[in-house]
Amino acid sequence: QGPISGVNKEIPVLQCHGDCDPLVPLMFGSLTVEKLKSMINPANVTFKTYAGMMHSSSIEEMMDVKQFIDKHLPPVD
């Protein structure tokens, strides 16, 4: 499919990937982020890789996710 239109074209996206993931190779993450950038505003797509991380998560990744949420979602009272 082609680019997304309207307000969804400006949605911010954070994609994270470990560079040692044996189940989903980093190449597939890279291909996915390039596809996303062709569908929405590429300036709103962030792709982060984590050295040595396998098919799991890390404290560093979770801190990046927290920062992303704090930046893009309104605070909850």
DAGIDA-V446796 format. One line per field, one symbol per residue. ss: DSSP state (H for helix, E for strand, - for the rest). psi: psi as a letter, one per 30 degrees, with the letter a starting at -180 (. if undefined). burial: # if it has 24 or more other C-alpha atoms within 12 Angstrom, else .. A space follows every 10 residues. Layout:
BEGIN
ss: ???
psi: ???
burial: ???
END
This chain:
BEGIN
ss: -----HHHHH --EEEEEE-- -----HHHHH HHHHHHHHH- -HHHEEEEEE --------HH HHHHHHHHHH HH-----
psi: lalklafffg kkkkkkkkfg jfejkeeeee eeeeeeffel jffgkkjklj kfkbiallee eeeeeeeeee efkllk.
burial: .......... ..#######. .....#..#. ..#..##.## #...###### ..#....... .......... .......
END
